[in-house]
Amino acid sequence: MTDLAEFLLARIAEDEEVVHHALAALDADRTEYAARIARRTGPWSTVTSSGHCGIDTGPRGTVEAIPGRALAECDAKRRIVTECGWVTVMELLALPYADHPDYREEWRP
């Protein structure tokens, strides 16, 4: 495996970790929000145990959809790096991480 591939896989893993932390925080916020609404409106509140309060934000909700897409993007990038390994594609995938201290200018397309 090339240094560029290793660099990308490490950044992808970091991105996934950020998404997982965001999901955990979202779940904690949702639980607290549901508890606050229930305290204010009583036990017959329309807030569900997942914190949904009747606001229609689409099939999964805008906030809930973003982490899923981010994780799918991480998976797609990982597969490109491990299954394709095309240098030009990996260089392009690495561009968003150009400000990372481990990024090498020789990888810039």
Phi, psi and omega per residue, in radians:
M1 nan 2.423 -3.098
T2 -1.366 2.849 3.065
D3 -1.053 -0.659 3.134
L4 -1.128 -0.746 3.103
A5 -1.094 -0.768 3.114
E6 -1.097 -0.718 3.102
F7 -1.044 -0.845 -3.127
L8 -1.104 -0.773 -3.140
L9 -1.087 -0.630 3.088
A10 -1.175 -0.722 3.124
R11 -1.171 -0.693 3.121
I12 -1.093 -0.744 3.104
A13 -1.087 -0.689 3.086
E14 -1.115 -0.739 3.110
D15 -1.058 -0.755 3.121
E16 -1.085 -0.704 3.129
E17 -1.085 -0.718 3.105
V18 -1.067 -0.758 3.141
V19 -1.101 -0.759 -3.141
H20 -1.113 -0.676 3.076
H21 -1.137 -0.707 3.117
A22 -1.116 -0.709 3.100
L23 -1.098 -0.733 3.111
A24 -1.094 -0.737 3.120
A25 -1.158 -0.688 3.114
L26 -1.085 -0.770 3.108
D27 -1.084 -0.732 3.129
A28 -1.137 -0.759 3.114
D29 -1.101 -0.721 -3.119
R30 -1.121 -0.734 3.133
T31 -1.117 -0.770 3.107
E32 -1.117 -0.731 3.138
Y33 -1.081 -0.807 3.130
A34 -1.063 -0.692 3.129
A35 -1.144 -0.728 3.121
R36 -1.112 -0.761 3.139
I37 -1.122 -0.758 -3.140
A38 -1.087 -0.667 3.113
R39 -1.143 -0.657 -3.109
R40 -1.328 -0.660 -2.993
T41 -1.859 -0.131 3.131
G42 1.617 3.091 -3.039
P43 -1.208 -0.244 -3.110
W44 -1.693 0.414 3.134
S45 -1.081 2.699 3.093
T46 -1.471 0.030 3.121
V47 -1.337 2.229 3.137
T48 -1.465 3.055 3.141
S49 -1.126 -0.385 3.114
S50 -1.492 -0.027 3.092
G51 1.663 0.016 -3.139
H52 -1.230 2.307 -3.078
C53 -2.087 0.559 3.039
G54 1.489 0.095 3.101
I55 -1.507 2.111 -3.115
D56 -1.462 1.959 3.132
T57 -2.081 0.456 3.116
G58 1.822 -3.079 -3.020
P59 -1.017 -0.738 3.123
R60 -2.026 -0.102 -3.060
G61 1.552 2.440 -3.075
T62 -1.019 -0.834 -3.089
V63 -1.148 -0.697 -3.129
E64 -1.222 -0.510 -3.076
A65 -1.290 -0.568 -3.056
I66 -1.071 -0.858 3.128
P67 -1.069 -0.655 3.116
G68 -1.085 -0.746 3.096
R69 -1.161 -0.681 3.140
A70 -1.120 -0.719 3.107
L71 -1.178 -0.664 3.096
A72 -1.134 -0.659 3.102
E73 -1.128 -0.729 3.094
C74 -1.052 -0.766 3.136
D75 -1.108 -0.763 3.131
A76 -1.090 -0.769 3.125
K77 -1.091 -0.762 3.139
R78 -1.046 -0.742 3.141
R79 -1.155 -0.662 3.088
I80 -1.063 -0.791 -3.104
V81 -1.162 -0.800 -3.028
T82 -1.458 -0.535 -3.064
E83 -1.709 -0.565 -3.104
C84 -1.703 -0.962 3.101
G85 1.188 0.292 3.122
W86 -1.194 2.176 -3.055
V87 -1.023 -0.811 -3.111
T88 -1.060 -0.751 3.124
V89 -1.125 -0.760 3.139
M90 -1.132 -0.658 3.088
E91 -1.071 -0.718 3.113
L92 -1.178 -0.699 3.097
L93 -1.127 -0.498 -3.111
A94 -1.394 -0.334 -3.079
L95 -0.923 -0.740 3.129
P96 -1.091 -0.284 -3.134
Y97 -1.776 0.252 -3.067
A98 -1.045 -0.382 3.121
D99 -1.532 -0.001 3.119
H100 -1.302 2.455 -3.099
P101 -1.066 -0.412 3.141
D102 -1.544 -0.084 3.132
Y103 -1.217 2.419 3.128
R104 -1.901 2.356 3.138
E105 -1.048 -0.473 3.138
E106 -1.136 -0.287 3.118
W107 -1.481 -0.202 -3.089
R108 -1.197 2.178 -3.121
P109 -1.255 nan nan
